[in-house]
């Protein structure tokens, strides 16, 4: 499953629908952008 935001960002989610974990790929982010792991985990 993936979503495209504007003409720059693409978010792709992968994993099993009933499995223990999923993953995400973020395309189009500029290098050096820091992500807040704690905020992502709590969302």
mmCIF file of the N, C-alpha and C atoms, coordinates in Angstrom:
data_MODEL
# 
_entry.id   MODEL 
# 
loop_
_atom_site.group_PDB 
_atom_site.id 
_atom_site.type_symbol 
_atom_site.label_atom_id 
_atom_site.label_alt_id 
_atom_site.label_comp_id 
_atom_site.label_asym_id 
_atom_site.label_entity_id 
_atom_site.label_seq_id 
_atom_site.pdbx_PDB_ins_code 
_atom_site.Cartn_x 
_atom_site.Cartn_y 
_atom_site.Cartn_z 
_atom_site.occupancy 
_atom_site.B_iso_or_equiv 
_atom_site.pdbx_formal_charge 
_atom_site.auth_seq_id 
_atom_site.auth_comp_id 
_atom_site.auth_asym_id 
_atom_site.auth_atom_id 
_atom_site.pdbx_PDB_model_num 
ATOM 1   N N  . UNK A 1 1  ? 0.849  -1.166  0.000  1.00 0.00 ? 1  UNK A N  1 
ATOM 2   C CA . UNK A 1 1  ? 0.000  0.000   0.000  1.00 0.00 ? 1  UNK A CA 1 
ATOM 3   C C  . UNK A 1 1  ? 0.896  1.230   0.000  1.00 0.00 ? 1  UNK A C  1 
ATOM 4   N N  . UNK A 1 2  ? 0.539  2.241   -0.768 1.00 0.00 ? 2  UNK A N  1 
ATOM 5   C CA . UNK A 1 2  ? 1.330  3.467   -0.764 1.00 0.00 ? 2  UNK A CA 1 
ATOM 6   C C  . UNK A 1 2  ? 0.435  4.670   -0.976 1.00 0.00 ? 2  UNK A C  1 
ATOM 7   N N  . UNK A 1 3  ? 0.916  5.816   -0.533 1.00 0.00 ? 3  UNK A N  1 
ATOM 8   C CA . UNK A 1 3  ? 0.229  7.088   -0.719 1.00 0.00 ? 3  UNK A CA 1 
ATOM 9   C C  . UNK A 1 3  ? 1.234  8.092   -1.240 1.00 0.00 ? 3  UNK A C  1 
ATOM 10  N N  . UNK A 1 4  ? 0.787  8.981   -2.103 1.00 0.00 ? 4  UNK A N  1 
ATOM 11  C CA . UNK A 1 4  ? 1.651  10.030  -2.639 1.00 0.00 ? 4  UNK A CA 1 
ATOM 12  C C  . UNK A 1 4  ? 1.088  11.372  -2.196 1.00 0.00 ? 4  UNK A C  1 
ATOM 13  N N  . UNK A 1 5  ? 1.941  12.217  -1.623 1.00 0.00 ? 5  UNK A N  1 
ATOM 14  C CA . UNK A 1 5  ? 1.552  13.531  -1.145 1.00 0.00 ? 5  UNK A CA 1 
ATOM 15  C C  . UNK A 1 5  ? 2.172  14.584  -2.048 1.00 0.00 ? 5  UNK A C  1 
ATOM 16  N N  . UNK A 1 6  ? 1.338  15.322  -2.766 1.00 0.00 ? 6  UNK A N  1 
ATOM 17  C CA . UNK A 1 6  ? 1.845  16.311  -3.707 1.00 0.00 ? 6  UNK A CA 1 
ATOM 18  C C  . UNK A 1 6  ? 2.676  15.626  -4.770 1.00 0.00 ? 6  UNK A C  1 
ATOM 19  N N  . UNK A 1 7  ? 3.754  16.251  -5.164 1.00 0.00 ? 7  UNK A N  1 
ATOM 20  C CA . UNK A 1 7  ? 4.622  15.654  -6.179 1.00 0.00 ? 7  UNK A CA 1 
ATOM 21  C C  . UNK A 1 7  ? 5.998  15.328  -5.615 1.00 0.00 ? 7  UNK A C  1 
ATOM 22  N N  . UNK A 1 8  ? 6.112  15.294  -4.282 1.00 0.00 ? 8  UNK A N  1 
ATOM 23  C CA . UNK A 1 8  ? 7.427  15.087  -3.671 1.00 0.00 ? 8  UNK A CA 1 
ATOM 24  C C  . UNK A 1 8  ? 7.532  13.872  -2.766 1.00 0.00 ? 8  UNK A C  1 
ATOM 25  N N  . UNK A 1 9  ? 6.505  13.562  -1.999 1.00 0.00 ? 9  UNK A N  1 
ATOM 26  C CA . UNK A 1 9  ? 6.621  12.535  -0.974 1.00 0.00 ? 9  UNK A CA 1 
ATOM 27  C C  . UNK A 1 9  ? 5.784  11.309  -1.302 1.00 0.00 ? 9  UNK A C  1 
ATOM 28  N N  . UNK A 1 10 ? 6.380  10.135  -1.106 1.00 0.00 ? 10 UNK A N  1 
ATOM 29  C CA . UNK A 1 10 ? 5.675  8.870   -1.277 1.00 0.00 ? 10 UNK A CA 1 
ATOM 30  C C  . UNK A 1 10 ? 5.911  8.033   -0.030 1.00 0.00 ? 10 UNK A C  1 
ATOM 31  N N  . UNK A 1 11 ? 4.828  7.514   0.537  1.00 0.00 ? 11 UNK A N  1 
ATOM 32  C CA . UNK A 1 11 ? 4.885  6.668   1.720  1.00 0.00 ? 11 UNK A CA 1 
ATOM 33  C C  . UNK A 1 11 ? 4.399  5.285   1.324  1.00 0.00 ? 11 UNK A C  1 
ATOM 34  N N  . UNK A 1 12 ? 5.243  4.275   1.495  1.00 0.00 ? 12 UNK A N  1 
ATOM 35  C CA . UNK A 1 12 ? 4.876  2.886   1.197  1.00 0.00 ? 12 UNK A CA 1 
ATOM 36  C C  . UNK A 1 12 ? 4.921  2.079   2.486  1.00 0.00 ? 12 UNK A C  1 
ATOM 37  N N  . UNK A 1 13 ? 3.834  1.363   2.762  1.00 0.00 ? 13 UNK A N  1 
ATOM 38  C CA . UNK A 1 13 ? 3.741  0.531   3.955  1.00 0.00 ? 13 UNK A CA 1 
ATOM 39  C C  . UNK A 1 13 ? 3.785  -0.924  3.521  1.00 0.00 ? 13 UNK A C  1 
ATOM 40  N N  . UNK A 1 14 ? 4.547  -1.744  4.255  1.00 0.00 ? 14 UNK A N  1 
ATOM 41  C CA . UNK A 1 14 ? 4.633  -3.158  3.910  1.00 0.00 ? 14 UNK A CA 1 
ATOM 42  C C  . UNK A 1 14 ? 4.565  -4.009  5.169  1.00 0.00 ? 14 UNK A C  1 
ATOM 43  N N  . UNK A 1 15 ? 4.229  -5.260  4.999  1.00 0.00 ? 15 UNK A N  1 
ATOM 44  C CA . UNK A 1 15 ? 4.142  -6.203  6.106  1.00 0.00 ? 15 UNK A CA 1 
ATOM 45  C C  . UNK A 1 15 ? 2.871  -7.024  6.001  1.00 0.00 ? 15 UNK A C  1 
ATOM 46  N N  . UNK A 1 16 ? 2.693  -7.925  6.939  1.00 0.00 ? 16 UNK A N  1 
ATOM 47  C CA . UNK A 1 16 ? 1.515  -8.786  6.951  1.00 0.00 ? 16 UNK A CA 1 
ATOM 48  C C  . UNK A 1 16 ? 0.353  -8.085  7.643  1.00 0.00 ? 16 UNK A C  1 
ATOM 49  N N  . UNK A 1 17 ? -0.850 -8.272  7.120  1.00 0.00 ? 17 UNK A N  1 
ATOM 50  C CA . UNK A 1 17 ? -2.014 -7.605  7.701  1.00 0.00 ? 17 UNK A CA 1 
ATOM 51  C C  . UNK A 1 17 ? -2.282 -8.044  9.138  1.00 0.00 ? 17 UNK A C  1 
ATOM 52  N N  . UNK A 1 18 ? -1.958 -9.279  9.473  1.00 0.00 ? 18 UNK A N  1 
ATOM 53  C CA . UNK A 1 18 ? -2.178 -9.762  10.838 1.00 0.00 ? 18 UNK A CA 1 
ATOM 54  C C  . UNK A 1 18 ? -0.865 -10.202 11.491 1.00 0.00 ? 18 UNK A C  1 
ATOM 55  N N  . UNK A 1 19 ? 0.245  -9.725  10.967 1.00 0.00 ? 19 UNK A N  1 
ATOM 56  C CA . UNK A 1 19 ? 1.547  -10.081 11.508 1.00 0.00 ? 19 UNK A CA 1 
ATOM 57  C C  . UNK A 1 19 ? 1.940  -9.189  12.665 1.00 0.00 ? 19 UNK A C  1 
ATOM 58  N N  . UNK A 1 20 ? 3.064  -9.466  13.306 1.00 0.00 ? 20 UNK A N  1 
ATOM 59  C CA . UNK A 1 20 ? 3.494  -8.721  14.486 1.00 0.00 ? 20 UNK A CA 1 
ATOM 60  C C  . UNK A 1 20 ? 4.111  -7.353  14.184 1.00 0.00 ? 20 UNK A C  1 
ATOM 61  N N  . UNK A 1 21 ? 4.460  -7.089  12.936 1.00 0.00 ? 21 UNK A N  1 
ATOM 62  C CA . UNK A 1 21 ? 5.133  -5.822  12.640 1.00 0.00 ? 21 UNK A CA 1 
ATOM 63  C C  . UNK A 1 21 ? 4.845  -5.386  11.209 1.00 0.00 ? 21 UNK A C  1 
ATOM 64  N N  . UNK A 1 22 ? 5.023  -4.099  10.983 1.00 0.00 ? 22 UNK A N  1 
ATOM 65  C CA . UNK A 1 22 ? 4.930  -3.540  9.637  1.00 0.00 ? 22 UNK A CA 1 
ATOM 66  C C  . UNK A 1 22 ? 6.162  -2.671  9.411  1.00 0.00 ? 22 UNK A C  1 
ATOM 67  N N  . UNK A 1 23 ? 6.360  -2.231  8.200  1.00 0.00 ? 23 UNK A N  1 
ATOM 68  C CA . UNK A 1 23 ? 7.470  -1.339  7.879  1.00 0.00 ? 23 UNK A CA 1 
ATOM 69  C C  . UNK A 1 23 ? 6.976  -0.221  6.989  1.00 0.00 ? 23 UNK A C  1 
ATOM 70  N N  . UNK A 1 24 ? 7.787  0.788   6.850  1.00 0.00 ? 24 UNK A N  1 
ATOM 71  C CA . UNK A 1 24 ? 7.423  1.931   6.017  1.00 0.00 ? 24 UNK A CA 1 
ATOM 72  C C  . UNK A 1 24 ? 8.658  2.425   5.276  1.00 0.00 ? 24 UNK A C  1 
ATOM 73  N N  . UNK A 1 25 ? 8.459  2.854   4.043  1.00 0.00 ? 25 UNK A N  1 
ATOM 74  C CA . UNK A 1 25 ? 9.512  3.471   3.239  1.00 0.00 ? 25 UNK A CA 1 
ATOM 75  C C  . UNK A 1 25 ? 9.044  4.880   2.911  1.00 0.00 ? 25 UNK A C  1 
ATOM 76  N N  . UNK A 1 26 ? 9.879  5.875   3.203  1.00 0.00 ? 26 UNK A N  1 
ATOM 77  C CA . UNK A 1 26 ? 9.575  7.270   2.908  1.00 0.00 ? 26 UNK A CA 1 
ATOM 78  C C  . UNK A 1 26 ? 10.464 7.717   1.761  1.00 0.00 ? 26 UNK A C  1 
ATOM 79  N N  . UNK A 1 27 ? 9.877  7.969   0.610  1.00 0.00 ? 27 UNK A N  1 
ATOM 80  C CA . UNK A 1 27 ? 10.632 8.450   -0.550 1.00 0.00 ? 27 UNK A CA 1 
ATOM 81  C C  . UNK A 1 27 ? 10.423 9.950   -0.703 1.00 0.00 ? 27 UNK A C  1 
ATOM 82  N N  . UNK A 1 28 ? 11.483 10.651  -1.065 1.00 0.00 ? 28 UNK A N  1 
ATOM 83  C CA . UNK A 1 28 ? 11.384 12.074  -1.346 1.00 0.00 ? 28 UNK A CA 1 
ATOM 84  C C  . UNK A 1 28 ? 11.789 12.983  -0.204 1.00 0.00 ? 28 UNK A C  1 
ATOM 85  N N  . UNK A 1 29 ? 12.195 12.410  0.929  1.00 0.00 ? 29 UNK A N  1 
ATOM 86  C CA . UNK A 1 29 ? 12.663 13.251  2.033  1.00 0.00 ? 29 UNK A CA 1 
ATOM 87  C C  . UNK A 1 29 ? 14.071 13.746  1.733  1.00 0.00 ? 29 UNK A C  1 
ATOM 88  N N  . UNK A 1 30 ? 14.347 15.010  1.997  1.00 0.00 ? 30 UNK A N  1 
ATOM 89  C CA . UNK A 1 30 ? 15.708 15.504  1.813  1.00 0.00 ? 30 UNK A CA 1 
ATOM 90  C C  . UNK A 1 30 ? 16.665 14.811  2.785  1.00 0.00 ? 30 UNK A C  1 
ATOM 91  N N  . UNK A 1 31 ? 17.899 14.620  2.383  1.00 0.00 ? 31 UNK A N  1 
ATOM 92  C CA . UNK A 1 31 ? 18.879 13.998  3.279  1.00 0.00 ? 31 UNK A CA 1 
ATOM 93  C C  . UNK A 1 31 ? 19.109 14.894  4.489  1.00 0.00 ? 31 UNK A C  1 
ATOM 94  N N  . UNK A 1 32 ? 19.381 14.262  5.612  1.00 0.00 ? 32 UNK A N  1 
ATOM 95  C CA . UNK A 1 32 ? 19.652 15.006  6.833  1.00 0.00 ? 32 UNK A CA 1 
ATOM 96  C C  . UNK A 1 32 ? 18.428 15.265  7.692  1.00 0.00 ? 32 UNK A C  1 
ATOM 97  N N  . UNK A 1 33 ? 17.235 14.945  7.210  1.00 0.00 ? 33 UNK A N  1 
ATOM 98  C CA . UNK A 1 33 ? 16.024 15.136  8.007  1.00 0.00 ? 33 UNK A CA 1 
ATOM 99  C C  . UNK A 1 33 ? 16.035 14.112  9.142  1.00 0.00 ? 33 UNK A C  1 
ATOM 100 N N  . UNK A 1 34 ? 15.834 14.581  10.369 1.00 0.00 ? 34 UNK A N  1 
ATOM 101 C CA . UNK A 1 34 ? 15.813 13.679  11.514 1.00 0.00 ? 34 UNK A CA 1 
ATOM 102 C C  . UNK A 1 34 ? 14.363 13.375  11.880 1.00 0.00 ? 34 UNK A C  1 
ATOM 103 N N  . UNK A 1 35 ? 14.087 12.093  12.097 1.00 0.00 ? 35 UNK A N  1 
ATOM 104 C CA . UNK A 1 35 ? 12.758 11.664  12.501 1.00 0.00 ? 35 UNK A CA 1 
ATOM 105 C C  . UNK A 1 35 ? 12.756 11.367  13.990 1.00 0.00 ? 35 UNK A C  1 
ATOM 106 N N  . UNK A 1 36 ? 11.672 11.720  14.665 1.00 0.00 ? 36 UNK A N  1 
ATOM 107 C CA . UNK A 1 36 ? 11.525 11.491  16.101 1.00 0.00 ? 36 UNK A CA 1 
ATOM 108 C C  . UNK A 1 36 ? 10.899 10.112  16.318 1.00 0.00 ? 36 UNK A C  1 
ATOM 109 N N  . UNK A 1 37 ? 11.739 9.115   16.635 1.00 0.00 ? 37 UNK A N  1 
ATOM 110 C CA . UNK A 1 37 ? 11.266 7.736   16.820 1.00 0.00 ? 37 UNK A CA 1 
ATOM 111 C C  . UNK A 1 37 ? 10.183 7.631   17.889 1.00 0.00 ? 37 UNK A C  1 
ATOM 112 N N  . UNK A 1 38 ? 10.324 8.354   18.990 1.00 0.00 ? 38 UNK A N  1 
ATOM 113 C CA . UNK A 1 38 ? 9.338  8.278   20.068 1.00 0.00 ? 38 UNK A CA 1 
ATOM 114 C C  . UNK A 1 38 ? 7.975  8.772   19.603 1.00 0.00 ? 38 UNK A C  1 
ATOM 115 N N  . UNK A 1 39 ? 7.953  9.851   18.869 1.00 0.00 ? 39 UNK A N  1 
ATOM 116 C CA . UNK A 1 39 ? 6.672  10.390  18.387 1.00 0.00 ? 39 UNK A CA 1 
ATOM 117 C C  . UNK A 1 39 ? 6.018  9.433   17.392 1.00 0.00 ? 39 UNK A C  1 
ATOM 118 N N  . UNK A 1 40 ? 6.805  8.843   16.524 1.00 0.00 ? 40 UNK A N  1 
ATOM 119 C CA . UNK A 1 40 ? 6.266  7.892   15.551 1.00 0.00 ? 40 UNK A CA 1 
ATOM 120 C C  . UNK A 1 40 ? 5.701  6.672   16.269 1.00 0.00 ? 40 UNK A C  1 
ATOM 121 N N  . UNK A 1 41 ? 6.397  6.171   17.266 1.00 0.00 ? 41 UNK A N  1 
ATOM 122 C CA . UNK A 1 41 ? 5.962  4.985   17.995 1.00 0.00 ? 41 UNK A CA 1 
ATOM 123 C C  . UNK A 1 41 ? 4.660  5.229   18.748 1.00 0.00 ? 41 UNK A C  1 
ATOM 124 N N  . UNK A 1 42 ? 4.487  6.413   19.325 1.00 0.00 ? 42 UNK A N  1 
ATOM 125 C CA . UNK A 1 42 ? 3.269  6.701   20.089 1.00 0.00 ? 42 UNK A CA 1 
ATOM 126 C C  . UNK A 1 42 ? 2.082  6.984   19.194 1.00 0.00 ? 42 UNK A C  1 
ATOM 127 N N  . UNK A 1 43 ? 2.310  7.381   17.968 1.00 0.00 ? 43 UNK A N  1 
ATOM 128 C CA . UNK A 1 43 ? 1.204  7.635   17.044 1.00 0.00 ? 43 UNK A CA 1 
ATOM 129 C C  . UNK A 1 43 ? 0.599  6.324   16.678 1.00 0.00 ? 43 UNK A C  1 
# 
